[in-house]
Amino acid sequence: MGNLSGVTWPDLINPRVRTAIGELYDHVVGASRDSATIRCRRVPPDGSRQIQRRLPPEEIEELVAGYLAGATALTLAGKHSIHRTTVLALLERHQVSRRGRVLAPDHIERAASSYASGRSCASIGKELQVNPETVRQTLLKAGVAMRKPGRPSATKES
């Protein structure tokens, strides 16, 4: 495989070439070291840039109060025009414990009967709009015996 740059090994040993390469390197790297404000940025093709939004302390207090009152992180993110993970980071910074999704009692009964009839936690979770792991953990807490993964609940009779 040939050298695509056109520079050969003997050229790199040549002091004049080495000096030219060194000067070019110093010019490029030195310029970025001299000016701390110069940074390499990628701008999307449409020219748009991400907006950095810092919430004032009053809005953060409102966000925390809303979460403690029962609003979801996703709802609060939409209301304050920030990302869901930013909401969760702010809550963590203010030492607010996160709450998990909890199924309502009627959903638990429906999930238990669906699971007993042979449905998977994934299909139940999709129906109830929760994670399948939430369904599994809720069923375990309710005392439902879990099947082995990928196994049908009922055996075929001959």
C-alpha positions as CSV (number, residue, x, y, z in Angstrom):
1,M,0.0,0.0,0.0
2,G,1.5,3.3,-1.1
3,N,1.7,6.6,0.8
4,L,-1.2,8.7,-0.3
5,S,0.3,12.0,1.0
6,G,3.3,11.9,-1.4
7,V,5.7,12.2,1.5
8,T,8.2,9.4,1.8
9,W,10.2,8.2,4.8
10,P,13.5,9.9,3.5
11,D,11.5,13.1,3.2
12,L,10.6,13.0,6.9
13,I,14.3,12.6,7.8
14,N,15.2,15.6,5.6
15,P,15.7,18.5,8.0
16,R,14.1,21.0,5.7
17,V,10.9,19.0,5.4
18,R,10.9,18.2,9.1
19,T,11.3,21.9,9.9
20,A,8.4,22.8,7.5
21,I,6.1,20.2,9.1
22,G,7.1,21.5,12.6
23,E,6.4,25.1,11.6
24,L,3.0,24.1,10.2
25,Y,2.2,22.2,13.4
26,D,3.3,25.1,15.6
27,H,1.2,27.5,13.5
28,V,-2.0,25.4,13.8
29,V,-1.6,24.2,17.4
30,G,-0.1,27.5,18.6
31,A,-3.0,29.5,17.3
32,S,-5.5,27.4,19.2
33,R,-3.4,27.6,22.3
34,D,-3.1,31.4,22.1
35,S,-6.8,31.9,21.9
36,A,-8.9,29.9,24.4
37,T,-12.0,31.1,22.7
38,I,-11.3,29.3,19.4
39,R,-13.0,25.9,19.4
40,C,-13.8,23.4,16.8
41,R,-17.6,23.4,16.4
42,R,-19.9,21.4,14.2
43,V,-22.8,23.3,12.9
44,P,-25.7,21.3,11.5
45,P,-26.3,21.6,7.8
46,D,-29.4,23.7,8.3
47,G,-27.5,26.2,10.4
48,S,-29.5,25.7,13.5
49,R,-27.8,25.4,16.9
50,Q,-28.9,23.9,20.2
51,I,-30.2,26.5,22.6
52,Q,-28.6,26.3,26.0
53,R,-31.4,27.2,28.5
54,R,-30.5,27.9,32.1
55,L,-33.5,28.0,34.4
56,P,-33.6,30.8,36.9
57,P,-33.8,29.7,40.6
58,E,-37.5,30.5,40.7
59,E,-38.3,28.2,37.8
60,I,-36.1,25.4,39.4
61,E,-38.1,25.7,42.6
62,E,-41.3,25.6,40.6
63,L,-40.1,22.5,38.8
64,V,-39.2,20.7,42.0
65,A,-42.6,21.6,43.5
66,G,-44.3,20.3,40.4
67,Y,-42.5,17.0,40.6
68,L,-43.3,16.7,44.3
69,A,-46.9,17.4,43.5
70,G,-47.0,14.5,41.1
71,A,-46.0,15.8,37.7
72,T,-43.9,13.6,35.5
73,A,-40.3,14.5,34.4
74,L,-41.5,14.5,30.8
75,T,-44.4,16.9,31.5
76,L,-42.1,19.3,33.4
77,A,-39.5,19.1,30.6
78,G,-42.1,20.2,28.1
79,K,-43.4,23.0,30.3
80,H,-39.9,24.4,30.9
81,S,-38.5,23.7,27.4
82,I,-35.7,21.5,28.6
83,H,-34.8,17.9,28.2
84,R,-36.2,15.2,30.5
85,T,-32.7,14.2,31.6
86,T,-32.0,17.8,32.6
87,V,-35.2,17.7,34.8
88,L,-33.9,14.5,36.4
89,A,-30.4,16.1,37.0
90,L,-32.0,19.2,38.6
91,L,-34.1,17.0,40.8
92,E,-31.0,15.0,41.8
93,R,-29.1,18.3,42.5
94,H,-31.9,19.3,44.8
95,Q,-31.8,15.9,46.5
96,V,-35.4,14.9,45.4
97,S,-35.7,11.2,45.2
98,R,-37.1,9.8,42.0
99,R,-40.3,7.9,42.0
100,G,-40.8,4.8,39.8
101,R,-43.9,4.1,37.8
102,V,-46.5,2.4,40.0
103,L,-49.5,0.5,38.5
104,A,-53.0,1.3,39.8
105,P,-54.7,-1.6,41.7
106,D,-57.1,-2.3,38.9
107,H,-54.1,-2.4,36.5
108,I,-52.4,-4.9,38.8
109,E,-55.4,-7.2,38.8
110,R,-55.7,-6.9,35.0
111,A,-52.0,-7.6,34.6
112,A,-52.1,-10.6,36.9
113,S,-55.0,-12.2,35.0
114,S,-53.5,-11.5,31.6
115,Y,-50.2,-13.0,32.8
116,A,-52.0,-16.0,34.2
117,S,-53.7,-16.5,30.8
118,G,-50.3,-16.7,29.1
119,R,-49.5,-13.1,28.0
120,S,-46.0,-11.8,28.3
121,C,-44.9,-8.9,30.5
122,A,-43.8,-7.1,27.3
123,S,-47.3,-7.3,25.8
124,I,-49.0,-6.3,29.1
125,G,-46.5,-3.4,29.5
126,K,-47.3,-2.2,26.0
127,E,-51.0,-2.3,26.8
128,L,-50.6,-0.4,30.1
129,Q,-47.9,1.9,28.6
130,V,-45.3,0.9,31.1
131,N,-41.9,-0.8,30.9
132,P,-42.2,-4.7,30.9
133,E,-39.8,-4.7,33.9
134,T,-42.3,-2.5,35.8
135,V,-45.0,-5.2,35.1
136,R,-42.7,-8.0,36.2
137,Q,-41.7,-6.3,39.5
138,T,-45.3,-5.4,40.2
139,L,-46.5,-9.0,39.6
140,L,-43.7,-10.3,41.8
141,K,-44.7,-8.0,44.6
142,A,-48.3,-9.2,44.1
143,G,-47.2,-12.8,44.7
144,V,-47.6,-14.0,41.1
145,A,-45.4,-16.9,40.2
146,M,-43.3,-16.0,37.2
147,R,-42.7,-18.3,34.2
148,K,-39.3,-19.0,32.8
149,P,-38.6,-16.5,29.9
150,G,-39.8,-17.8,26.6
151,R,-41.9,-20.6,28.0
152,P,-45.6,-20.9,27.6
153,S,-47.7,-21.1,30.8
154,A,-49.9,-24.1,29.9
155,T,-48.6,-27.5,28.8
156,K,-50.2,-29.3,25.9
157,E,-52.5,-32.2,26.8
158,S,-52.3,-35.3,24.7
